[in-house]
Structures are given as structure tokens and as C-alpha cells.
């Protein structure tokens, strides 16, 4: 067992004042500004390949035309495979084999998972370059290992 050091009381949401609640959330105009900024960046990236190289587009992959088409194609493949498996099961008199359908979905979504893993690895490599350039961090990592 781990030694328990402190308790932190979290107030009920009804105990917050209106001002405190408003301070915790973005206002509608703030949300609209963020959305407009994001969509402007996505349009820039879609219209000019140079912008994609100059701007950090991490997180916007699915919002570009190419990303949206890729995501739709992956979804369509998975749905088609699942519907085909369901139809095949029904032809054998099986009406609810969720495990089998799950395996079909998992198998068909493999390319999406591989793409996500590649992106995660690229992020890791970028972070490693940034942080390992700091000599103090390098020394700290050596001490830990």
C-alpha cells in the first residue's frame, strides 16, 4: 500500500458562483474565433502545399480534403466488411456473434491503426529531437537509465 498524504476536496458544481462557472468555459464568441482560425488554417493547407510545410498541421489531418477522404474511405471499408460478415452470419442462421464482427472490424481497421502508430512515432521522434537537445535533460535521462 502507498502512504496516503493528503485529501483534496472538490466542490460540487452547484457550489460554484455564476462568475466562477463562466470563467471555466469559453464564451460563444471565443469558440467561434477558434473555429474560424482553425478553418482558415485548414483552407490554407488545402490550397497551398508550401503552407503545409511551414505551418504545424498536427491535429488537422482529418479536416483537410485529403484527410477527410482518407478517413471516409477507411470507414467505408470497415462498414462494408462488417455488413458482409453480418450477412454471411445470417445465411448460416447466426444473428448475434459480436465477437466475430468485432474481429472483422479490427482486421479492416488495421491500416488506420498503422497510420496512427506512424504518426505517434513521428511525434515521438520530433519530441525526442527537441528535448534531447537540452543537455540537462540528456544528463537526467542518463541518470534514470
C-alpha positions in Angstrom: 0.0 0.0 0.0 1.1 3.6 -0.7 1.1 6.1 2.1 -1.8 8.5 1.8 -0.6 12.1 2.1 -3.5 14.5 1.6 -7.2 14.7 0.8 -8.4 17.3 -1.8 -12.0 18.3 -1.5 -13.6 19.0 -4.8 -16.7 21.2 -4.5 -20.0 20.2 -6.1 -20.8 22.1 -9.3 -23.7 23.7 -7.6 -21.4 25.4 -5.1 -19.7 27.5 -7.8 -20.9 31.0 -8.4 -22.1 32.0 -11.9 -18.9 34.0 -12.4 -16.8 31.1 -11.5 -18.7 28.8 -13.9 -18.4 31.4 -16.7 -14.6 31.7 -16.0 -14.3 27.9 -16.6 -15.8 27.8 -20.1 -15.1 29.6 -23.4 -17.7 32.1 -24.5 -19.6 31.6 -27.8 -17.6 34.4 -29.5 -14.3 32.8 -28.3 -15.4 29.4 -29.6 -16.3 31.0 -33.0 -13.0 32.8 -33.2 -11.1 29.5 -32.6 -13.2 27.7 -35.2 -12.7 30.4 -37.8 -8.9 30.4 -37.1 -8.8 26.6 -37.5 -10.8 26.6 -40.7 -8.6 29.4 -42.2 -5.5 27.3 -41.4 -7.1 24.2 -43.0 -8.1 26.1 -46.1 -4.5 27.5 -46.4 -3.0 24.0 -46.1 -5.5 22.6 -48.6 -4.8 25.4 -51.2 -1.1 25.7 -50.8 1.3 22.8 -50.2 4.0 25.2 -49.1 1.8 26.2 -46.1 1.5 22.6 -45.1 5.3 22.6 -44.7 5.5 25.9 -42.9 2.6 25.5 -40.6 2.2 22.9 -37.9 -0.8 21.0 -39.1 -0.8 18.3 -36.4 -4.3 17.5 -35.3 -5.8 18.9 -38.5 -5.2 15.8 -40.6 -8.8 14.8 -40.8 -10.0 18.3 -41.6 -8.2 18.7 -44.9 -9.7 17.4 -48.1 -7.2 14.6 -48.4 -7.5 13.6 -44.7 -11.3 13.7 -44.9 -11.3 11.4 -48.0 -8.9 9.0 -46.4 -11.0 8.8 -43.2 -14.2 8.3 -45.2 -12.6 5.6 -47.3 -11.4 3.8 -44.2 -14.8 4.0 -42.6 -16.5 2.7 -45.8 -14.1 -0.3 -45.9 -14.8 -1.2 -42.3 -18.6 -0.8 -42.7 -18.6 -2.9 -45.9 -16.6 -5.7 -44.2 -18.9 -5.7 -41.1 -22.1 -5.7 -43.2 -20.7 -8.5 -45.4 -19.8 -10.6 -42.3 -23.3 -10.0 -40.8 -24.9 -11.1 -44.0 -22.8 -14.2 -44.1 -23.6 -15.0 -40.4 -27.3 -14.6 -41.1 -27.0 -17.0 -44.0 -25.7 -19.6 -41.5 -28.5 -18.8 -39.0 -26.3 -16.8 -36.7 -27.8 -13.5 -35.7 -25.6 -12.1 -32.9 -21.9 -13.1 -32.9 -20.5 -9.8 -31.7 -17.0 -11.2 -31.1 -16.7 -12.3 -34.8 -18.0 -9.0 -36.0 -15.5 -7.2 -33.7 -12.7 -9.2 -35.2 -13.7 -8.3 -38.7 -13.8 -4.6 -37.7 -10.5 -4.9 -36.0 -8.9 -6.5 -39.0 -10.3 -4.0 -41.5 -9.2 -1.0 -39.4 -5.6 -2.2 -39.3 -4.4 0.3 -41.9 -5.9 3.2 -39.8 -4.2 1.9 -36.7 -0.9 1.6 -38.6 -1.3 5.2 -39.8 -1.9 6.3 -36.2 1.1 4.4 -35.0 3.3 6.0 -37.6 2.1 9.4 -36.7 2.7 8.7 -33.0 6.2 7.5 -33.8 6.9 10.7 -35.9 5.6 12.8 -32.9 7.9 10.9 -30.6 10.9 11.4 -32.8 10.2 15.2 -33.1 9.8 15.5 -29.3 13.0 13.5 -28.8 14.9 15.9 -31.1 13.6 18.9 -29.3 14.1 17.7 -25.7 17.3 15.7 -26.2 19.0 18.9 -27.4 18.8 20.1 -23.9 21.9 18.9 -22.2 20.4 18.9 -18.7 17.6 16.6 -19.9 20.1 14.3 -21.5 22.0 14.1 -18.3 18.8 13.4 -16.3 17.9 10.6 -18.7 21.3 9.1 -18.3 20.8 9.1 -14.5 17.4 7.4 -14.8 18.6 4.7 -17.1 
